[in-house]
Amino acid sequence: MQKLINIVALLSGLVSLSVLGGAFYLYKNVDTLVEEAREKATEEVKKAVMDAVPGIVGGLMPEMPEMPNMTGGIVNESSQNSVPNVTGGVIPF
């Protein structure tokens, strides 16, 4: 029975030492670990935005109209006289 208690005590001591060692490692390397995590997160966000933006912008752009094959007729002097000679905006009363 004494051997079993000694083995449990030894294992308990090893677990405690490993927890303390892990805590010390994290304490010493917290700046490096945080900076690496920040860089990875920034890259992932940048990649997600770069993948999403073309689709969003493409959906917002109106469709370009096609160029006509032919333009309208010639405007002659008689049709120019029928157009009122108004400059500026119209103020309704």
Secondary structure, DSSP 4 states (H G I P E B T S, - for coil): -HHHHHHHHHHHHHHHHHHHHHHHHHHHHHHHHHHHHHHHHHHHHHHHHHHHHHHHHHHHSPPPPPPPSS------HHHHHTS----S-----
